Amino acid sequence: MNPVVIKKVLPIEVTFLRNRKKFPFPKYKENPIKDHYEQTFENQKSFGKKISNMFEQDNSLYNVLAMAPTQSGKTGSMIAVVYEFFQSHSLRLPKNNVFIFTGLSSIDWLEQTKKRFPSWLHPHIYHRNNVNTMIEELKRLKNTLIIIDECHIAEKETQTLGKLFDECNYKDTNHIYKTNTKIIQFTATPNKLYNRFKELKDMGHGIAHMDVPESYLSVDKLKEQNRVYEALDLCGVMDKDDLTNINKDVYENIRNLDIHLKQLQPCYHIIRTPRGNLHNIVIQNFKKVFENENYLYISEPSMNQGEFDKLLLVSPEKHTFVFIKDKLRCAKTIHHEFVGILYDRVVQNPIESSVLQGLLGRLTGYHHNKKAVVYICDKN
C-alpha cells in the first residue's frame, strides 16, 4: 500500500488541513482497557506512550508506522496505545470506534489477538476475510482509531489494505481530517513502507521505533550465539510426476541434525515442508533416516484447531518432529520451553522479510530457551 496519497492543495487550504475537526468525548470513569494495560511490560507502555505523544504534539499527524522487532511485544504496545488514547484529553474517543485489523488471512492471528484484548473489543478485531464488514462500519463513523497489524501484508494498491483505504476514502486528506481518523501501522519488516513514510514525514505521516530491553533475544543475538544455520532441501523430489525418485543427498541433510539431537533433551522439532504431497515425502524421509531411533512424527495439518499450541506446552518423552506447512509465520507466538530445532523450507528466491517473519522470527522474543536452533533459507 502506498501510504495515504496526499492530494495537491492550494496554500490557502493547508491551514484547514492542519486543523482537524474535533469530536470531544467525555473522560471515562475508568479506562476501559486498564486491566490489560497493567499486564503489559515497561517497553510496551513506553512505546504506546511514545506513539500517543506524537499525535498529541502534531495536530496534522494521522498515520504512524510503528516498527518493532519480531516477538518484541507489538500486541502489548497496541494495548498501551489504546490506553493512552483513552487517557488523553485530545485523543479520547468512544471505545466502539477502535479497530484492530490485519491483511493476514489467519484464524490463528484472529484467535490469538482476541485472547489478548478485552472482550468489548473483539467485535472490532478483523482479518482480511472480514475486510468488507469492517469497511461498512468505518464508512459511518468519525473520530476513529485504526490499528493495523503486520501492515506489510497485502499492502499494495490492488490488495486488501489498498481496498480498505480506497473504499473508506482514506487517501483523501481532507476526509481524514474531517472525520478525525487516526491510523497506526505495526510491523517488524516494513520493507518499502519505511522509505515511503520518510518521504511523507511532514505530510501527516510519522515513524516510531520500539526500544527493546537487554532481555530481548534478537536475530542478531541468535547469530552471535551460532544458533542460526543454513536450511537445505529435506524433500529431494526431482520430478513431481515421480514422487519415488528422491535425491539421496537429502538423507544426509536430515542426518546432519543428529549433532543437535544428541545434545538436546527430548524436544519438539518443527519442520516446515513444501505443500501438497511433498509434505508426506519429507515425513517419509525423516522416518527412513531415523528408522533405528525411537522418535515420534506428527503431521500438524492432521491436528485439530488448538492442538498444536497445547502440544508445545507439555514436555515430550522423546524427540518429536512436528511437520507443518504454512503455519507459524508473522505474528504467531509459540511456547519455547520444549522447542529444539526449527527448520524452514528451502525456496528458490527467499525474501528477506519472509525469512525474518518465518521460524527465525518465532525463536526471537522473551524466553529462557538457550539451546534451540533455527535453520533458514537465506540468499545471503
HUVEN-V679940 format. One line per field, one symbol per residue. burial: I if it has 9 or more other C-alpha atoms within 8 Angstrom, else O. A space follows every 10 residues. Layout:
# HUVEN-V679940
burial->???
This chain:
# HUVEN-V679940
burial->IIOIOOOOOO OOOIOOIIII OOOOOOOOOO IIIIOIIOOI OOIIIOIIII IIOIIIOOII IIIIIIIIII IIIIOIIIII IIIIIIIOOO IIIOOOIIII IIIIOOOOII OIIIOOIIOO IIOIIIIIOO IOOIIOOIOO IIIIIIIIII IIOIIIIOII IIIIIIOIII IIIOIIIOII IIIIIIIIII OOIIOIIIOI IOOIIIIIOI OOOOOIIIIO OIIOOOIIIO IIIIIIIIOO OOIOOIOOOI IOIIIOOOOO IOOIOIIIII IIIIOOOIIO IIIOIIIOII OOOOIOIOII OOOOOOOIIO OIIOOIOIII IIIIIOOIII IIOOIIOIII IIIIIIOOOI OOOOIIIIII IIIIIIOOIO OIIIIIIIOO
